[in-house]
Amino acid sequence: MGSTKDQLPPYPNAARISDSQCYPQYTASLKCLEEFSSDKSKCQEHFDVYKECKKKEREARLERNKSRSLFS
């Protein structure tokens, strides 16, 4: 106990992406929503940055998986 791995992220739903490279962008968008009382229009830039990060992360994963084969 006491290690950072045992602690939950500040947003409970974020636990499943806490190991993602896009975690900082994700939490920034949530903080923005909190700050602006869920006015999504004020946080669009944060959403776009997170969306772009997830896109790059997905493309990198697909590229890594392309070199692996289930049958080799």
C-alpha positions as CSV (number, residue, x, y, z in Angstrom):
1,M,0.0,0.0,0.0
2,G,1.1,3.6,-0.3
3,S,2.6,3.2,-3.8
4,T,1.3,5.4,-6.6
5,K,0.0,2.3,-8.4
6,D,-2.4,1.5,-5.5
7,Q,-3.9,5.0,-5.6
8,L,-6.9,5.7,-7.8
9,P,-6.6,8.5,-10.3
10,P,-8.5,11.7,-9.5
11,Y,-11.3,10.7,-11.8
12,P,-12.7,7.2,-11.1
13,N,-13.5,6.5,-14.8
14,A,-10.0,7.4,-15.7
15,A,-8.5,4.3,-14.1
16,R,-8.9,2.3,-17.3
17,I,-6.8,4.8,-19.3
18,S,-4.4,5.8,-16.6
19,D,-1.6,3.9,-18.4
20,S,-2.4,5.6,-21.7
21,Q,0.0,8.2,-23.2
22,C,-3.1,10.4,-23.5
23,Y,-4.0,10.4,-19.8
24,P,-2.8,14.0,-19.3
25,Q,-5.0,15.2,-22.1
26,Y,-7.9,13.2,-20.8
27,T,-7.7,14.7,-17.3
28,A,-7.2,18.2,-18.7
29,S,-10.5,17.9,-20.6
30,L,-12.2,16.7,-17.4
31,K,-10.8,19.6,-15.4
32,C,-11.9,22.0,-18.1
33,L,-15.5,20.6,-17.8
34,E,-15.4,21.1,-14.1
35,E,-14.1,24.6,-14.4
36,F,-16.7,25.7,-16.9
37,S,-19.6,23.8,-15.3
38,S,-19.8,21.3,-18.1
39,D,-20.0,23.9,-20.8
40,K,-18.5,21.7,-23.5
41,S,-18.1,24.5,-26.0
42,K,-15.4,26.1,-23.8
43,C,-13.4,22.9,-23.7
44,Q,-13.4,21.9,-27.4
45,E,-9.7,22.6,-27.8
46,H,-9.0,20.1,-24.9
47,F,-11.3,17.5,-26.6
48,D,-9.5,17.9,-29.9
49,V,-6.1,17.5,-28.4
50,Y,-7.2,14.3,-26.6
51,K,-8.9,13.0,-29.7
52,E,-5.7,13.5,-31.8
53,C,-3.6,11.8,-29.2
54,K,-5.9,8.8,-29.1
55,K,-5.8,8.7,-32.9
56,K,-2.0,8.6,-32.9
57,E,-2.0,6.1,-30.1
58,R,-4.4,3.8,-32.0
59,E,-2.4,4.1,-35.2
60,A,0.8,3.2,-33.4
61,R,-0.8,0.2,-31.8
62,L,-2.2,-1.0,-35.2
63,E,1.3,-0.6,-36.7
64,R,2.9,-2.6,-33.9
65,N,0.3,-5.3,-34.2
66,K,0.7,-5.4,-38.0
67,S,4.2,-6.9,-37.5
68,R,2.8,-9.6,-35.2
69,S,1.0,-12.6,-36.5
70,L,-1.2,-15.1,-34.6
71,F,0.2,-17.9,-36.8
72,S,3.9,-17.3,-36.6
